[in-house]
Amino acid sequence: MQKCTADEGFTLLEIMVIVLIVGILVGIAIPVLGAAKANAQMKSCWANQRSIEGAAQTYASVNGAMPAGGAVDGAGWAVPVYIAEAPICPCDAAMNPYEIDDQGTVVSCSMGAPAHQHY
C-alpha cells in the first residue's frame, strides 16, 4: 500500500495566486473588449451611411435630382429600389432610422458618428 503524503494537491496560497492572476487578466480584457465593440459599431454605422449616400447618388443619376430629405426607411425612393432594406444604426438602442438631408448626405447618427460627405 501507498501512503498519501501532504505534498499532493494545491495549497490555499497557490489557488489564491491563480485567482488573483485571472482577476487581473479579466480586469484588463473587459475595457479592451468594450472599446473594440464601440469601434465595430462606429464602422458599421459609417458603412450604412456610405450605402445610403451611394443609393442617393444612384437615384440622382437616374432621376436627375437628389431625393427629398427625410427618413430613409419611410422614403419611397430608397427601399427596395436602391437599397434592399433600410439600415438601422447599430449604435442606437431605440433603433431609429437614418435620415438624409436635401443634398443626400446622411445626418449624424444618434451616437454622434460624423456624417459622410459625398464620395
N, C-alpha and C positions, 0 to 999 in steps of 0.2 A: 504494500500500500504506500501511496504517496501522501505526504503531509502538505497541507496548504501553508504557504508562507505569507507573511504580511506584505511582501513586495508585489503581489498581484493586484491589478486594478489601478484606478486613478485616485490620487488624493484630492481632497476638497480644494486645496490651493491650485492644483493643476486645472481642475474644472472651472474654477473662478477666473483663472487667467484666460482660458479659452472663451468663456462667455464675454469677458471684457474685450478681447480682440474682435470677436464677432460683432459686438455692440459698436465698437469704433468703426468697423467697416460699413455697417448699416448706416451709421450716422453720416458717413462720407457719401454713400451711394444715393441716399434719398434726395438731397438737393441737386445732385447731378442729373438724376432721372427726371426731376421736375423741370429743370432747365431744358433738357432735351425734348420733353413733351411740349413745352411752350414754343420752342423753336420749330418743331414739326407742325404745330397748329398755325403758326405765322406763315410758314412756307406753303402750307395747304391753302390758306386764305389768299396769299399772293397768286397762287396758281389759279384759283377760282376767279379772282379779279381779272387775270390775264385772259382767261377763257371768255368771260363776259365781254371784255373790251374787244377781243377778236371777233366775237359774234356781232357786236355793234358795228365794227369796221366792215364786216362782210355784208351786213344789212345796208350800210351806207353805199357800198359799191354796187349793190344790186338795185337799190331804190333811189339813189341819188341824193339822199339826205340822211342825217343821223336819226336814230329812233328818238321818240319823245322820252324825256326823263321820267324816272319813277322806279318802282319795284320791278325787278327782273322777272320774278315769278308771276306777277299779275299782268305783265305786258304781253300783248298778242304777238309782238314781233319776235320774241326770243324763244319761247318754248312752244312746240317742239321743232320749229323750223330751223333755227340756228344753233340751239343748244338742246340736247336730248332731255334734260331735266334741269330745273333751276338749282344751282348750287346753294348750299346753306353754309354760312360761316361757321367753321369748327370752333371758333373762339367764343361764340355767343351761346350762353346757356339757354336763352329764350328762343333760339333758332330763328332769329329774324332774317328775312331775305336781304340780299344785296340790292342796292339801288344805284342807278346811274343818273348823271346829270344830262343836260341837253347837248353836251359835247361827246357823250358816250363814255365818259370816264367814270369808273366806279367810285362812289363816295366811300370814304374811310369806313372800315368795318367797326363793330362795336368795341373791339379791344384796342382800337387805335392804329391798326395796320395802315400804313400810308397808302393812299390811292395811287394807282399807276398812272403814268402819262401815256399818251398814245404811242404805239410802237411803230 
